[in-house]
Amino acid sequence: MTWRSCTLYGVTTFNLNKAVKRNRTRFPDDFLFQLTKEEAEALRFQSGISKPAGRGGRRYLPYAFTEQGVAMLSSVLHSERAIEVNIAIMRAFVRLREILATHKDLARKLEELERKLGQHDENFQIVFEAIRQLMAPQPQPEKKGRIGFARE
C-alpha cells in the first residue's frame, strides 16, 4: 500500500503520488491500481483509522501497488533509500543471470563428459540421468489469484 511504500523509500505520500503521476506509463494495471470506494472503506475499517467528522480525510481513492509496482517505484523516486533499493534489485537480477549461466555450463560439461565416456559403463548412465533429474526445472506451482481486493 502507499503508506508502506512511503516508509520503505523514505518519501512522503505526496511525493510518492507525484512521482507516480509523472511516470504513469511505468505503472500498468498489473503494477498499480486504484481502490474502489468499498475497498478503501474496508481497508480503513481493518486498519482502525477513524473517519474525521465534517471536513478532512481523503479527496481521492488510494492506490495499491503490486510487487512489481513497488519495485518500479525504486526507479522513479529519488530518495537515498529508493536508490539503495534500486541498486539491490539490479544486483539480484545480475546474480540470478549468473546462476542461470552456471546451470547451462554445468549441463554442457555433463554432456561432454558423457560423450567422452560413451557407453563404457551402465553405472555412469545412471549417474548422468540422476544428475539431469536434479538439474531439471521443478514444476511451477499453480498460479494463485491476486492478493488483495477484487475489482468488480
C-alpha positions in Angstrom: 0.0 0.0 0.0 1.1 3.6 -0.4 2.0 4.3 3.2 4.2 1.2 3.4 5.9 2.2 0.2 6.5 5.7 1.6 8.1 4.1 4.7 10.2 1.7 2.6 11.5 4.5 0.3 11.7 7.4 2.8 9.4 9.8 1.0 6.2 11.5 1.8 2.9 10.2 0.3 2.6 13.5 -1.6 6.0 13.0 -3.3 5.3 9.3 -4.0 1.9 10.1 -5.7 3.5 13.0 -7.6 6.3 10.6 -8.9 3.7 8.0 -10.0 1.6 10.6 -11.8 4.7 11.9 -13.6 5.6 8.4 -14.7 2.2 6.8 -15.2 3.3 4.8 -18.2 5.8 2.9 -15.9 2.8 1.6 -13.9 0.5 -0.6 -15.9 -2.6 -2.0 -14.3 -0.7 -5.1 -13.0 1.7 -2.8 -11.2 -0.7 -0.3 -9.7 -4.4 0.1 -9.3 -6.8 2.4 -7.5 -9.0 1.0 -4.8 -12.8 1.3 -5.1 -14.7 3.2 -2.5 -15.8 0.0 -0.9 -12.2 -1.4 -0.8 -11.0 1.9 0.7 -13.7 1.7 3.4 -12.8 -1.9 4.2 -9.2 -1.0 4.4 -9.9 2.0 6.7 -12.0 -0.3 8.9 -9.4 -3.0 9.0 -6.6 -0.7 10.0 -8.6 1.1 12.6 -8.3 4.6 11.1 -11.1 6.8 12.2 -13.0 8.9 9.6 -12.8 12.6 10.5 -16.0 14.3 11.2 -17.0 17.0 8.8 -14.0 18.3 6.8 -10.8 16.5 6.1 -10.0 13.0 5.0 -9.0 11.7 1.6 -10.1 13.5 -1.5 -9.0 10.7 -3.8 -9.2 6.9 -3.5 -5.8 5.4 -2.5 -3.6 3.4 -4.8 -2.3 0.0 -4.2 1.0 -1.4 -5.7 1.7 -5.0 -6.6 5.2 -6.4 -6.0 6.3 -5.2 -9.5 4.9 -1.8 -8.8 6.8 -1.4 -5.6 10.0 -2.4 -7.4 9.2 0.1 -10.2 8.9 2.9 -7.5 12.6 2.5 -6.8 13.4 3.7 -10.3 11.2 6.8 -10.2 11.8 8.0 -6.7 15.0 9.9 -5.9 15.4 9.4 -2.1 18.6 7.8 -0.8 16.6 4.7 0.3 15.0 4.3 -3.2 18.4 4.4 -4.8 19.7 1.7 -2.4 16.6 -0.5 -3.2 17.1 0.0 -6.9 20.7 -1.0 -6.7 19.8 -4.1 -4.7 17.2 -5.1 -7.3 19.7 -4.7 -10.1 22.3 -6.8 -8.2 19.7 -9.5 -7.6 19.0 -9.7 -11.3 22.7 -9.9 -12.2 23.2 -12.7 -9.6 20.2 -14.6 -11.0 21.6 -14.4 -14.5 25.0 -15.7 -13.2 23.2 -18.6 -11.5 21.3 -19.5 -14.7 24.6 -19.3 -16.8 26.3 -21.6 -14.4 23.5 -24.1 -14.7 23.8 -24.0 -18.5 27.6 -24.5 -18.2 27.1 -27.5 -15.9 24.7 -29.1 -18.4 27.2 -28.6 -21.3 30.0 -30.1 -19.3 27.9 -33.1 -18.3 27.1 -33.7 -21.9 30.8 -33.5 -22.8 31.7 -36.0 -20.1 29.0 -38.4 -21.2 30.3 -38.2 -24.8 33.9 -38.9 -23.6 32.9 -41.9 -21.6 30.5 -43.2 -24.2 28.7 -46.4 -23.4 31.6 -47.9 -21.3 29.7 -48.3 -18.2 26.0 -48.6 -17.5 26.6 -47.2 -14.0 27.7 -43.9 -15.4 24.5 -43.6 -17.4 22.5 -44.0 -14.2 24.6 -41.2 -12.5 24.1 -38.9 -15.5 20.4 -39.5 -15.5 20.2 -38.7 -11.8 22.2 -35.5 -12.3 19.9 -34.5 -15.2 16.8 -35.1 -13.0 18.3 -32.9 -10.3 19.1 -30.1 -12.8 15.6 -30.2 -14.4 13.5 -27.2 -13.5 10.9 -28.0 -10.9 7.2 -27.7 -12.0 5.8 -24.3 -11.2 3.1 -24.3 -8.6 -0.3 -23.4 -9.8 -0.6 -19.6 -10.2 -2.7 -18.2 -7.4 -5.1 -15.3 -7.8 -4.1 -11.8 -6.9 -3.7 -10.9 -3.3 -6.0 -8.1 -2.1 -9.3 -6.7 -3.2 -11.1 -8.0 -6.3 -12.3 -5.4 -8.8 -15.9 -5.8 -9.9 
